[in-house]
Amino acid sequence: MSTVLAERVVAPPPLAPRCAVVLLGTGVVGGAFLKLLDTPAAASLRLVGAANSRRQQINPARLADRSLRERLKTEGDARDDAALLAALAASDAVRKVIIDATASAALAARHPEWLARGHHVVTASKAPAGGDLADWRALQGALARGGRYGDSATVGAGLPVLATLRRLRACGDRLLALEGVFSGSLSWLFNQYDGTRPFSALLREARERGYTEPDPRADLSGEDVARKLLILARNAGFALDRNAVDVASLVPESLRMLDAEAFLDRLEALDAPLAARHAEAAARGRVLRHLARLDRHGRARVGLVAVPAEHPAARLRDTDNLFALTTTRYRAQPLVIQGPGAGPEVTAQALLGDVLALG
Ligand SMILES: NC(=O)c1ccc[n+]([C@@H]2O[C@H](COP(=O)([O-])OP(=O)(O)OC[C@H]3O[C@@H](n4cnc5c(N)ncnc54)[C@H](OP(=O)(O)O)[C@@H]3O)[C@@H](O)[C@H]2O)c1
């Protein structure tokens, strides 16, 4: 035996990770999060469970497999939240975190219960914080009893808008007005739309680029933007219910009840009304932008607005989001946060950032 081998220091047993993580959802965002887990930034995290809608995995060797996401499509245990929670409870980690990277309302309804069990929740899902007011209140009740809630990914895909809003409020600053473009897909569509190409052609391109939901009515209806506005308003101290938000849908009545395929066949029905609005705006030197707005009285509106060329939303690019916060201390000029407000990498990074912020 060589001297080198004889003197080899026996490696100490691996230290307990600071954070044990269960990941729910291995789609676009969850898949990007799994890639981040392989980077040095996530060295303090240990994945103890992962699931899609049909299968899950708690076996450490299988969880460490880089093709976990693909494998879950065809192999793994049947879905059972209890087994995932047991794997989390059995971990010796200092912090135990459930990451919700789904759009499942059923899972969102369980966030308060997971917090009550002493776990932390980090979410890309806008429900329950942007859902019914009763769900928001249940969440606040659970948070008052312990646990922390990472929600950076729910608005602006991690742009630091919620953190800024809460920080200002903690300092006694009060939101007087909020205005912005909260949807990456609607930002792209109206940044492009100058009347030269029919809106339906742009919408098809946006869908092909993956900017819209598979059924673009989810974007065009304004409901997703309304949820983000509710999350922001509630964090600013306005306890608004969904019916307090005036949402002007871009989907004509005649197209609302169709199945997705039939809707996609009839996109040209969107063209004439939008062309008329564009021409009317252009005649006044304005452009169309999809804005969300909240005033100091808690009046909340979502819809298309003709804004002048000097408006900050008129100068956006690509899928940029914009949040302009007018407060008692940012009164003469609003505090403006702008940047890409969609995309798997930045959204997954927001999830990781929230987990790391737990300490
Ligand atoms: N994409 C973005 O840029 C972005 C940005 C900000 C926020 N978000 C939000 O992030 C969330 C995920 O978005 P995404 O784009 O990643 O969606 P996605 O690609 O459709 O993925 C959703 C994932 O959730 C899984 N899932 C559904 N129900 C589940 C359940 N009960 N248990 C476990 N897994 C379940 C799905 O499983 P299957 O694969 O079996 O269907 C899928 O893996 C949504 O709430 C979305 O609004 C997305």
The ligand as an ORCA input file, in Angstrom:
! r2SCAN-3c Opt
* xyz 0 1
  N     -43.651     30.039    -17.394
  C     -43.352     31.240    -16.866
  O     -42.578     32.040    -17.430
  C     -43.927     31.627    -15.533
  C     -43.559     32.847    -14.955
  C     -44.056     33.193    -13.681
  C     -44.908     32.320    -13.023
  N     -45.290     31.146    -13.637
  C     -46.196     30.264    -12.903
  O     -45.468     29.082    -12.573
  C     -46.365     27.979    -12.511
  C     -45.838     26.861    -13.419
  O     -45.786     27.377    -14.745
  P     -45.137     26.499    -15.927
  O     -44.997     27.437    -17.073
  O     -43.949     25.756    -15.438
  O     -46.340     25.456    -16.217
  P     -46.251     24.026    -16.911
  O     -45.082     23.943    -17.833
  O     -47.601     23.733    -17.410
  O     -45.913     23.031    -15.681
  C     -46.829     22.789    -14.651
  C     -46.336     21.588    -13.883
  O     -47.202     21.387    -12.764
  C     -47.453     19.983    -12.681
  N     -48.646     19.742    -11.874
  C     -49.946     20.067    -12.101
  N     -50.734     19.655    -11.091
  C     -49.900     19.053    -10.185
  C     -50.099     18.405     -8.939
  N     -51.301     18.294     -8.392
  N     -49.002     17.902     -8.299
  C     -47.764     18.018     -8.823
  N     -47.518     18.596    -10.007
  C     -48.581     19.104    -10.672
  C     -47.582     19.562    -14.122
  O     -47.516     18.150    -14.238
  P     -47.691     17.385    -15.664
  O     -46.380     17.588    -16.358
  O     -47.950     15.988    -15.259
  O     -48.845     18.062    -16.359
  C     -46.354     20.283    -14.695
  O     -45.174     19.545    -14.426
  C     -47.744     28.518    -12.907
  O     -48.475     28.829    -11.753
  C     -47.405     29.787    -13.679
  O     -48.448     30.739    -13.639
  C     -44.810     30.782    -14.843
*
